Amino acid sequence: MVPADDPSEIKRKFGIPSQLSSCHTAVIGDYFVEGHVPAEDIRRLLSEKPNIRGLAVPGMPGGSPGMEDSPAEHYQVISVGKDGSYKVFARH
């Protein structure tokens, strides 16, 4: 882990859309992982190696990793294509 002085710079560099941004950003290889993405979805990302920029869970939905103390909500993990398109990667 390398903490960043300016997280917005990393978000710009990796093309994370502002409407999908969250409080945490990770970079794994060529992918970004934005927000409270479950580990199972990150494992799937690294196993399948889709041709995308990364995954995002906007906001901080209750029941997502790190938010287990909040009432559980249904939420989606969104994949961001290299062309900027969005697609549902997983539903929780």
ZAMARGU-4260 file (C-alpha; in steps of 0.2 Angstrom, whole numbers, plus 5000, padded with zeros to 4 digits):
<rodrens>
0) 5000/5000/5000 | 5006/5017/4995 | 4996/5032/5003 | 4993/5046/4991 | 4994/5064/4996
5) 4981/5069/4983 | 4969/5054/4980 | 4960/5065/4966 | 4976/5063/4956 | 4975/5044/4956
10) 4957/5045/4952 | 4960/5056/4937 | 4975/5046/4931 | 4965/5030/4931 | 4949/5038/4924
15) 4938/5034/4939 | 4922/5044/4935 | 4917/5056/4948 | 4899/5049/4949 | 4907/5032/4954
20) 4920/5039/4966 | 4921/5034/4984 | 4932/5035/4999 | 4945/5022/4995 | 4955/5019/4979
25) 4966/5005/4976 | 4976/5000/4961 | 4980/4982/4957 | 4990/4980/4941 | 4982/4989/4928
30) 4965/4990/4937 | 4957/5002/4949 | 4946/4996/4963 | 4936/5011/4970 | 4926/5010/4986
35) 4919/4995/4996 | 4921/4981/4982 | 4920/4964/4990 | 4935/4953/4990 | 4926/4940/4980
40) 4923/4952/4966 | 4942/4957/4966 | 4947/4939/4965 | 4935/4937/4950 | 4942/4953/4942
45) 4960/4946/4944 | 4955/4928/4938 | 4945/4933/4923 | 4955/4948/4918 | 4942/4958/4908
50) 4947/4972/4896 | 4941/4986/4908 | 4948/5000/4918 | 4942/4994/4935 | 4928/4991/4947
55) 4918/5003/4958 | 4905/5004/4972 | 4900/5022/4973 | 4896/5028/4990 | 4897/5018/5006
60) 4882/5006/5005 | 4877/4997/5021 | 4883/4979/5022 | 4897/4981/5010 | 4915/4977/5016
65) 4919/4989/5030 | 4901/4994/5032 | 4894/4978/5040 | 4888/4988/5056 | 4876/4998/5045
70) 4859/4991/5039 | 4862/4980/5024 | 4858/4988/5007 | 4857/4980/4990 | 4871/4987/4979
75) 4880/4985/4963 | 4898/4983/4958 | 4901/4993/4942 | 4914/4989/4929 | 4921/5004/4920
80) 4926/5000/4902 | 4941/5007/4893 | 4929/5017/4883 | 4921/5024/4898 | 4905/5014/4898
85) 4897/5006/4913 | 4891/4988/4916 | 4885/4979/4931 | 4899/4967/4937 | 4890/4960/4952
90) 4875/4963/4963 | 4875/4961/4982
</rodrens>
